[in-house]
Amino acid sequence: MPLNLAEFHKIYTIARICGLDKQKHYLETLGFTTGATIEVLSELHGYFIVLIKESRLQLRCASLRRSVRGRRQ
């Protein structure tokens, strides 16, 4: 499931990263790797705040919709 459809404050495991190599590499440097846990904290004006590896990040909805696929734990 794309993470833009995820429920807030639920923990998910990243199943795979999709997209171009440049985009995959960028997300991997931020900690988005297969098997990592992620929690969607909130959404405001098309930007998501996510918790990954004890860090809060803000990402555009388009990035999560196209690139990150997760499954609920």
C-alpha positions as CSV (number, residue, x, y, z in Angstrom):
1,M,0.0,0.0,0.0
2,P,1.3,3.5,-0.8
3,L,2.1,5.3,2.4
4,N,0.0,8.3,1.5
5,L,-3.0,6.0,2.2
6,A,-1.6,4.9,5.6
7,E,-3.4,5.7,8.9
8,F,-1.9,8.2,11.2
9,H,0.0,6.9,14.3
10,K,0.2,3.3,13.0
11,I,3.5,1.6,12.5
12,Y,4.3,0.2,9.0
13,T,7.2,-1.7,7.5
14,I,8.6,-0.6,4.2
15,A,8.0,-3.4,1.7
16,R,9.8,-1.8,-1.2
17,I,11.0,1.5,-2.8
18,C,9.8,2.2,-6.3
19,G,10.9,4.9,-8.8
20,L,13.9,6.1,-10.6
21,D,17.4,5.3,-9.3
22,K,18.0,8.9,-8.3
23,Q,14.9,9.0,-6.3
24,K,15.5,5.6,-4.7
25,H,19.0,6.7,-3.7
26,Y,17.7,10.0,-2.2
27,L,15.1,8.1,-0.1
28,E,17.7,5.5,1.0
29,T,20.0,8.3,2.3
30,L,17.0,9.5,4.4
31,G,16.6,6.1,5.9
32,F,13.8,4.7,3.7
33,T,15.1,1.2,3.2
34,T,13.3,-2.1,2.8
35,G,12.4,-3.5,6.2
36,A,12.6,-0.2,8.0
37,T,9.7,0.8,10.2
38,I,7.8,4.1,9.6
39,E,5.0,5.9,11.2
40,V,2.9,8.7,9.6
41,L,2.4,11.4,12.2
42,S,0.4,14.0,10.3
43,E,-0.4,15.6,7.0
44,L,-0.7,19.3,6.2
45,H,-1.2,20.9,2.7
46,G,0.1,17.9,0.8
47,Y,3.1,17.3,3.0
48,F,3.5,14.3,5.4
49,I,5.5,14.3,8.6
50,V,6.8,10.8,9.1
51,L,8.8,9.2,11.9
52,I,11.6,6.9,10.6
53,K,14.6,5.7,12.7
54,E,13.7,8.1,15.5
55,S,13.8,11.1,13.2
56,R,10.9,13.2,11.9
57,L,10.9,14.1,8.2
58,Q,8.6,16.1,6.1
59,L,7.9,14.8,2.6
60,R,5.6,15.7,-0.3
61,C,2.6,13.5,-0.8
62,A,3.7,12.8,-4.3
63,S,7.0,11.3,-3.1
64,L,5.2,8.8,-0.8
65,R,2.5,8.0,-3.3
66,R,4.8,6.9,-6.1
67,S,7.9,5.6,-4.3
68,V,7.3,4.0,-0.9
69,R,5.2,0.9,-0.4
70,G,4.5,-0.4,3.1
71,R,2.6,-3.0,5.0
72,R,1.1,-2.7,8.4
73,Q,2.7,-4.5,11.3
